[in-house]
Amino acid sequence: MLTKAVVVVRTGVLALDDRPVPQAQPDQAVVRVVYGGICGSDLHYWRSGRIGESVLRAPMVLGHEIVGVVERAAGDGSGPAAGTRVAVHPAQVCGACELCGRGDQHLCPELRYFGSAARDPHTDGGFAEHLVVPAGRLVPIPDGLDLRTAALAEPASVVLHGLRRLERLGQSVEGRDVLVTGAGPIGLLAVALTHAANARSVTVTDLHDQPLDVARRIGATRTIRADQATEVPAVDVAVESSGAPPAVTMALEALRPGGAIVQIGHLPVDGVTAPLHLAVTRELTVAGSSRFSSELPEALAIMAAHPEHFAPVVSAVFPYGEVEAAFHQAADPSRSSKVLLAFGADS
């Protein structure tokens, strides 16, 4: 069987290719993909041919934010039954190293991620009509949560992982003032999640009005244009989602003594100059956060409990045949938040 797939051929070139659907092994299920969210990494491979140290060397199927319906359950009886609506965990790990053993699978040295050029050969992604996936990597979507909103589950899990990292370090957001720098999809999901976690206030910064408007709709108590001379209020917790060096400085300077920052946005590989002396004088907690491990079911549960705070993050849905238009819109933060590709009927 062949499936249509969205492939980045080389820098600046996208194509729809017919790809064979692999024969499912006994522990694998066949998923009919309904939606795939366009991530910043997909845009980087398209526009620049790389993201950080991961360089595109051959055509690759993009996409790792995938939801759909189990079309054929795993033959060994594991995983969800046919007809189950599922989110796909996009990581492949060894499961045998020390990091996997202690629950840090996202740090596994053998990690492969859907739609990633970090390894050669590259790991194809999920922007296709059909996928063959290990049944253990499928998470059922709660009843009542529509698939369009559920397509945010993977990036929401990335944010949730960062927040849980802070909690393990004794830094909860509940009842505290939060700053989110950058109102792209990750930043907006940070707004929704910190609001759902009963933060006392959530201040959001960005360079564009449209994402700040969305931020106010989903729980932000204050929004600030980062390119305008507006004072940022003092906060207890900062979620840095933009990956912009000036935002790191802004976040550190806004933190009260004893506060914490979690860095989720990818920073330049050549380093960042930031006022880290404040980490000493204010006894700040500074944490990094990479992808996620086991947070996908919890993220889906939170989204199902507060769908009104997550649904507005999806700003547009394009049929996969209009992938060029979808990518161009997703690349413009002044008019889009999360853009989805639709691969099948949402039933």
C-alpha positions, 0 to 999 in steps of 0.5 A: 500500500502507498501513502501520500507524504509531505517531504522536504526534498532540499532547502526551500523545496516541499513535495508530495510523494507516494511512500510505501506503508511498511508491513506492520510487525506484531507490536505495531499498529496502523494509524490513519493520520487526521491532523499534523501540526507544523512545528518550528523544526519543520519550518527550519528544515524547509527554510534553512535545511537544518535546525541547530546541528541537525543538517538535512542530507537527503529527502525526509518526511516531515512532522512529529505532532500527529493525531489520528485513528487506529485503523488496524490494531497491533497483532499481538493485542497490545495498544489501543483497539481499532477505531481509537482516536490517538496521539502519537508519541514521536520518540524512538529510544533504546529502552536499555540505557541508564537514562531510559532506565531512570525514566529520562527516555527523552535524553537517550543517546539513541533517541530518534524523533519523527521528522528529524535529520539528527541522524543519518539516515534521517528519521521520517516523520508523520506527515502522511496519510498512514503510519505504522507505529509501535502500539506502545507509542499511541495514547488514546485521546479523551472522549470530548476532546476534538482531534483538532485541539488534540493535535496540540498534545505533543507541543503541550507535552513539551511545555508540561515537561518543562513545568514538571522539571521546575516542580521537581526543583521545588518551583511550582507555578500555582499561586505565583506570578509567571512570565512567558517570553514569546507567544508562538505556539509553545508560549501560548501553550505555556499560557494555557497550562500555567493558567490551568495550573492556577498561576496568580498572574501570567504576563506574556511578551511578543513582537506581534499583536496577533499572538498577544491577542490569542494569549489574552483569550486563553488566560494571559492577565497582561501582554507586552510588546517586547519591541516597545519600551514597557516595563516588565513586572517582577515575577516568580517563574519565567518560561522562556519559549522564544529562543531569543537571547534578549528574551533570556535577559528580560526573563532573568531580570524580571525574576524576584529573589528565589525565582526560577526560569525554565528554558524551553526555546532553542537558543543559538548554538554559538552561545548566549550572553545573559546576566547570569550573575543574577542567578547568584545574587538572587539565588535563582533556579535555572533549568533547561528542558528538552522535548518530553518523556511521559507527559503526553497522557497528562497533557491530553487530560489537562486539555480535555478539562480546559479545551477553551484555553487550548483550541484558540491556539490553532489558527488555521487548518490546510488540506495537505495538498496545500502544504506550500500555503500552509508552511508560508502561513505557519512561517509568519508569526504576525498572522498565525499560531499553530497551523495544522495539515489535514490528512483525513476526515475528522470523524 
